[in-house]
Amino acid sequence: MYTLKVEGMTCQGCARSVERVVGALKPCAAVSVALEEGLVSIEDSIARDAAAE
C-alpha cells in the first residue's frame, strides 16, 4: 500500500478527482482518500499478490 500526502484537497469534489485520476492510471487499485488529513492511500492488488508469493 502507498500513502501520499496531497495538499490543496478541500472538498469531496477534490477527493473524487484524485480517485478518478488514480483509477485511470491503475484500474485494479483500491483508492482511499482521507480528506481532512490530506492523505491518499492506494492499494494495488498486483503488488499485494506479488508480496504474498
Phi and psi in degrees as a GROMACS rama.xvg file:
@    title "Ramachandran Plot"
@    xaxis  label "Phi"
@    yaxis  label "Psi"
@TYPE xy
-112.484  138.573  TYR-2
-124.917  126.137  THR-3
-120.576  143.351  LEU-4
-89.3732  125.344  LYS-5
-121.841  114.965  VAL-6
-85.9885  148.17  GLU-7
93.5952  -1.38093  GLY-8
-76.9476  119.602  MET-9
-123.045  -7.97605  THR-10
-152.815  172.682  CYS-11
-63.3108  -29.8905  GLN-12
-62.1357  -41.1231  GLY-13
-61.7935  -45.5837  CYS-14
-61.1185  -44.0054  ALA-15
-63.8113  -36.8586  ARG-16
-63.3389  -43.8507  SER-17
-63.2563  -45.8581  VAL-18
-59.4998  -41.7351  GLU-19
-65.0274  -44.216  ARG-20
-66.8095  -46.1565  VAL-21
-63.258  -40.8766  VAL-22
-61.5568  -34.6163  GLY-23
-70.0232  -34.8772  ALA-24
-79.4464  -36.8113  LEU-25
-133.981  81.6628  LYS-26
-58.2165  -27.5986  PRO-27
-89.1028  1.01922  CYS-28
-85.4996  146.934  ALA-29
-97.4526  125.913  ALA-30
-114.011  132.767  VAL-31
-129.783  128.83  SER-32
-112.836  125.231  VAL-33
-103.379  92.0139  ALA-34
-59.0617  -48.7408  LEU-35
-62.9598  -34.8591  GLU-36
-85.7221  -15.78  GLU-37
71.7604  34.2612  GLY-38
-116.11  143.196  LEU-39
-123.7  124.227  VAL-40
-108.088  134.125  SER-41
-126.257  120.849  ILE-42
-114.678  119.887  GLU-43
-101.515  119.186  ASP-44
-63.052  -29.6734  SER-45
-65.1341  -45.2644  ILE-46
-64.5325  -39.9088  ALA-47
-64.364  -43.2341  ARG-48
-64.5578  -40.0156  ASP-49
-65.8623  -38.2729  ALA-50
-66.7557  -32.3334  ALA-51
-69.0684  -27.2136  ALA-52
